[in-house]
Amino acid sequence: MSSRTLPLLFINLGGEMLYILDQRLRAQNIPADKAKKVMNDIITTMFNKKFLEELFKPQELYSKKALRTVFDRLAHASIMRLNQASMDKLYDLMTMAFKYQVLLCPRPKDILLVSFNHMDAIKEFVKDTPSVLSQVDETYHQLIEIYTPLSSGEFQLIRQTLLIFFQDMHIRVSIFLKDKVQNSNGRFVLPICGPVPCGTQIPGLIRMFSCTGEEVSRLQFNNGGNYAAALREGSFDLFGDRVTKLGTNMYSVCRPVETHISGTSKNSAQHTKVNTAPNPLAKEELNLLAKLMGGLDCQKPGNADTGFRVNLFATDEEEEEALVSRPDDLSYGVINIQATKDQQTNAELAKIIGEFSVSQEQSPSGNSKGDDLLAMMDGL
């Protein structure tokens, strides 16, 4: 498992989330000023300096539920609100889109190009807001500084870590099904055509050499696909052509998107439900998550009238039906951990709470929600 995977996972999932929210805000005819505020607030929170300092520290990936909690907070960092069914659908679309991109990367290092495609799009969203733009540029520099020196082996470890994270996710997405890149069981179809990875040759030729290094014979074989020569390598700089289209906005052409839980996922969820023994690492994971989220400066609307709800379904009836039919195991319920009697935990929580940046519009009661870890997280 690579300790450098979390920042790439967060940035790419965050980019996919912004693509989806941008499409839904336009589809629901949300006023331009409100839509812009939502995008700016989420991106500002996503690239918060303290948050990124914690994010870029070498660390293991969080569990699916813990990461889902982070994105739940992030999606509600502005005046927009999503109910449980729409949030479930949003997270499903985010994860399946990035899983598809990781699977299709010709080389492990191309995951960084996918990340830059997401960053380029995020930068376009806030091009008229200099303060937010500077935060995004700072993250660019961090990505370039940390990841461009990594070896191919280190990128392969990052890719393997991502695939392990995604391996049990088989949500069917209508866009993928219509494009015939996903089967009815939720598994992706990998292509056997197109350009080969940069720096490689089209398969189909075996060359044999003597002990002195001289080529003595050649043997051709059928590679079973329709491959083309490699394209030029994409740019890993702040500006430049990334070449690959993976990580670009697939919702730029307006079309409805539906998600369905495949049979594989349901079986997996039922299997998970059987094992109800408490995880001894759950408390430590939540403590780490709280430290990570300590940098999140989530804003709460001062006036309830200015807020609005976004629906990721075609109608409210579909959203209600999805909420009722959603499996309990996929609702990401809260793990209740009694920590009020743990003096060391209370001291750590008090220290974290003291570092919070409290907005002026935030109610004073928010500071008192520190009796236990989960209450503190709700107070963000």
C-alpha angles and dihedrals in degrees: 000000000000119000090207097064103088098074092051092047092049096046095047095045089046090052091052090048091054091049091054096044091048090053093047094046089054094043092053092047094238109180112268095240093053093044091051091049091052093051093044094047094049093046091046090053093042092055097039108149097230091045093052092048088061093040096055095050110109106262143139121269117269120239120269092257094049092050090046088056090055092052091045088058091043095051089053096047091109140034093291120100131197125193121226096269094050092046090051091051092046092053092046091054092046095051097043093048093052092042088056091050093050091050092050097047105121091211130020089240090060088075085079090055089052088052091051090051089056091046091050090054093046089051089053090053092059100032090122094050109073096186093056091040091059090054091053092048090052089055090050090057092048092051092049093046096047104035110031093068092053118112126240089255092056091050089049089055090050091050092048091050090052093048091051088052092051100037098102095044112101104157113159113230120196095223091055093044093050091048088050093235093117130053125225090258090062097254120129126244111231114214124240094201141060133064120338120235117288111271095026135097131234108273118244105087130088116193121194123204134197124237088265092058098255120137109244104173146357131217125191125206138179109265093200095233145071103251129172133202117283120272121233116280117269122244118266092189130102090265129024147088110303089196093204118089093207109117096027122122110282090180094064086101105061112238132141117266123204131181129206131185109239123221090253092059093048092052090048091051092050090049090052092050092059092063101070097156110126115256108241089211094052094092093049091047092052091048090053090046091052090052090050092048091047087087094055111107098195113186122218120207111256092208119043091209092066093059125090139186125240121208119205091195128078093245139012089245091059090049092051091047091050091050092053096044097043112118112251092232091060096051092085097228122195120270107229112219121176105223103149093103095049105099094189091052091049091052092050091048091050090053092049093047090052090059094053119117102227116204116231090236092055116104117250090236089073090075093060095060096092104100092110138006100260093047088052091052090051088054093062 
